[in-house]
Amino acid sequence: MKCKLCLQEKELLKKSHIIPDFMYKEIFDEKHRMIKFTTQTPNSKMSVPSSEYESQILCQKCDNEIIGSLETYASQVLFGGRVNVNAKNYIKPDGLEFTQVSNLDYRKFKLFLLSLLWRASISSRPFFGKVQLGPYEDVMRKMILDGDPCLGGDFPCIITSYRKQDLPKELVAEPRKIRLDQRIGYSFLIGGFLYIFKIIKGDQTDWVLEAAVNANGEAKIIHTTKNQATDLLASYFGVRFDKA
């Protein structure tokens, strides 16, 4: 069978994670079971043995070496580790709070983010059914395989967080298809972070380029207010988590 990344005939792995385990850091219970909400069961939660994964899609080299190295770096950026990344918090006059991250490895972090989107698109799991990249799927495949993140405006990803708020973080939701500046986009809600992808090559929108990871190794993580976060969670799960 052909590996979906390198397109070579190889023995494929029985288990390739679509979203890596480290992103579920606070979502696993003491038995390493994942708590998951879906739009089909908005007011309840399920415990499942593991995070979403697929079989027979990637060879060992592509999964463990190419994508695995990106995951290792991203886990240290997002949750702390042996990487020399600088982060400083700011509050704008209008009250917008964000963390300015600098000294990122642009190639690794950008390609990690794209690997999430690409893996969701190639997956046959119902959980990722709304993610369909069409012709851009192969464009991203080549970027990941070649280790080429292209420009900051190529498939930019904006990260927001409600982790500073007293709200449940042990949540993961089905990725959504959205509209962003009149373009198709996708949002992933995972463990207190919202990853928003804009499906466009060569985006020139000022606010997007300012927030998304760029070739200078900089990115902004925007912190939502509690009201914004509760509205966001209510839109995903049909329940307001700020109510008893």
DODO-565323 format. One record per residue (C-alpha): residue number from 1; x, y, z. Coordinates in steps of 0.02 Angstrom, whole numbers. Example, Ala and Ser with C-alpha at 12.3 -4.5 7.8 and 13.67 -1.06 7.14 Angstrom:
BEGIN
REC   pos       px       py       pz
REC     1      615     -225      390
REC     2      684      -53      357
//
This chain:
BEGIN
REC   pos       px       py       pz
REC     1        0        0        0
REC     2       56      178      -31
REC     3      102      295      110
REC     4       -7      450       95
REC     5      140      565      129
REC     6      286      498       27
REC     7      172      403      -96
REC     8      292      255      -94
REC     9      241       73      -82
REC    10      289       28       97
REC    11      228      -67      247
REC    12      109       51      335
REC    13       83       74      520
REC    14      -69        3      608
REC    15      -87      160      713
REC    16      -51      339      659
REC    17     -123      478      766
REC    18     -216      614      675
REC    19     -195      730      824
REC    20      -44      685      932
REC    21      -66      630     1112
REC    22       29      777     1185
REC    23     -111      894     1129
REC    24     -230      795     1239
REC    25     -123      830     1392
REC    26     -270      875     1504
REC    27     -399      772     1413
REC    28     -343      600     1470
REC    29     -407      532     1634
REC    30     -303      430     1757
REC    31     -324      276     1648
REC    32     -265      368     1492
REC    33     -441      370     1423
REC    34     -495      522     1327
REC    35     -649      624     1368
REC    36     -732      677     1206
REC    37     -882      783     1159
REC    38     -964      775      987
REC    39    -1101      874      902
REC    40    -1208      716      902
REC    41    -1203      710     1092
REC    42    -1183      894     1141
REC    43    -1238      877     1322
REC    44    -1142      721     1369
REC    45     -965      657     1367
REC    46     -887      491     1322
REC    47     -731      404     1382
REC    48     -635      320     1243
REC    49     -474      218     1252
REC    50     -365      335     1152
REC    51     -359      487     1042
REC    52     -413      481      860
REC    53     -298      378      751
REC    54     -300      291      584
REC    55     -219      133      518
REC    56     -133      102      353
REC    57     -103      284      304
REC    58       81      319      344
REC    59      244      224      338
REC    60      359      220      488
REC    61      481      349      419
REC    62      348      476      376
REC    63      253      452      539
REC    64      397      435      662
REC    65      535      536      581
REC    66      457      672      475
REC    67      296      709      569
REC    68      364      644      735
REC    69      506      771      738
REC    70      380      911      708
REC    71      271      848      851
REC    72      419      840      970
REC    73      462     1021      937
REC    74      281     1083      947
REC    75      250      994     1112
REC    76      395     1087     1190
REC    77      334     1254     1121
REC    78      155     1232     1180
REC    79      182     1146     1346
REC    80      361     1186     1392
REC    81      523     1096     1357
REC    82      702     1114     1301
REC    83      676     1245     1169
REC    84      737     1423     1177
REC    85      571     1508     1142
REC    86      529     1678     1214
REC    87      353     1724     1269
REC    88      291     1890     1338
REC    89      113     1942     1383
REC    90       36     2105     1324
REC    91     -130     2197     1343
REC    92     -182     2319     1207
REC    93     -274     2482     1247
REC    94     -435     2401     1186
REC    95     -413     2261     1314
REC    96     -354     2127     1194
REC    97     -234     2012     1285
REC    98     -106     1908     1193
REC    99       59     1819     1213
REC   100      196     1869     1092
REC   101      302     1716     1052
REC   102      472     1739      971
REC   103      624     1635      926
REC   104      514     1498      854
REC   105      582     1376      727
REC   106      467     1435      589
REC   107      491     1281      481
REC   108      454     1154      617
REC   109      310     1245      700
REC   110      222     1297      540
REC   111      237     1123      465
REC   112      175     1044      626
REC   113       18     1150      618
REC   114       -8     1106      435
REC   115       18      922      474
REC   116     -134      928      590
REC   117     -242      999      452
REC   118     -173      882      320
REC   119     -194      726      426
REC   120     -373      774      465
REC   121     -406      792      279
REC   122     -335      622      232
REC   123     -422      534      377
REC   124     -577      430      349
REC   125     -629      447      532
REC   126     -803      525      549
REC   127     -733      644      681
REC   128     -635      734      543
REC   129     -768      721      410
REC   130     -790      908      389
REC   131     -607      935      341
REC   132     -590      919      152
REC   133     -445     1013       75
REC   134     -474      959     -104
REC   135     -326     1009     -217
REC   136     -239     1094      -70
REC   137     -217      925       12
REC   138      -78      879     -107
REC   139       -1     1052      -94
REC   140       15     1031       94
REC   141       77      853       74
REC   142      223      915      -30
REC   143      260     1055       93
REC   144      270      931      237
REC   145      369      802      139
REC   146      493      930       72
REC   147      508     1021      238
REC   148      455     1183      154
REC   149      336     1294      255
REC   150      327     1422      114
REC   151      276     1599      164
REC   152      183     1658      318
REC   153       30     1697      212
REC   154       21     1520      142
REC   155     -114     1427      242
REC   156      -90     1536      397
REC   157     -145     1473      567
REC   158     -204     1588      707
REC   159     -200     1518      884
REC   160     -316     1579     1021
REC   161     -325     1515     1198
REC   162     -445     1519     1345
REC   163     -325     1427     1460
REC   164     -315     1579     1576
REC   165     -502     1566     1611
REC   166     -583     1457     1743
REC   167     -667     1345     1615
REC   168     -648     1161     1567
REC   169     -492     1128     1466
REC   170     -513      940     1452
REC   171     -613      959     1292
REC   172     -590      913     1111
REC   173     -717      950      975
REC   174     -743      896      796
REC   175     -652     1014      678
REC   176     -767     1140      596
REC   177     -774     1215      425
REC   178     -788     1404      441
REC   179     -780     1565      339
REC   180     -635     1682      375
REC   181     -621     1845      278
REC   182     -733     1768      144
REC   183     -617     1620      129
REC   184     -641     1439      183
REC   185     -558     1397      347
REC   186     -556     1260      479
REC   187     -554     1271      668
REC   188     -487     1141      790
REC   189     -533     1154      975
REC   190     -410     1052     1078
REC   191     -366     1066     1262
REC   192     -400     1251     1287
REC   193     -327     1307     1120
REC   194     -421     1352      961
REC   195     -320     1329      801
REC   196     -395     1426      655
REC   197     -330     1387      481
REC   198     -363     1497      330
REC   199     -359     1403      166
REC   200     -270     1523       52
REC   201     -101     1543      -33
REC   202      -17     1711      -17
REC   203     -136     1792      107
REC   204     -101     1978      132
REC   205     -228     2017      269
REC   206     -139     2124      398
REC   207     -217     2052      555
REC   208     -188     1873      497
REC   209       -5     1903      454
REC   210       19     1991      620
REC   211      -51     1846      722
REC   212        1     1691      625
REC   213      174     1613      641
REC   214      291     1699      520
REC   215      462     1674      443
REC   216      540     1783      580
REC   217      494     1650      706
REC   218      356     1754      786
REC   219      174     1721      825
REC   220       36     1790      935
REC   221      -73     1680     1044
REC   222     -232     1780     1075
REC   223     -316     1756     1244
REC   224     -505     1759     1242
REC   225     -609     1836     1381
REC   226     -718     1723     1487
REC   227     -875     1781     1396
REC   228     -796     1746     1228
REC   229     -738     1575     1287
REC   230     -906     1524     1359
REC   231     -992     1577     1199
REC   232     -865     1477     1099
REC   233     -891     1320     1203
REC   234    -1079     1340     1196
REC   235    -1072     1350     1006
REC   236     -974     1187      999
REC   237    -1060     1084     1132
REC   238    -1232     1160     1156
REC   239    -1203     1192     1341
REC   240    -1136     1342     1436
REC   241     -997     1281     1548
REC   242    -1005     1437     1658
REC   243    -1172     1379     1726
REC   244    -1192     1251     1865
//
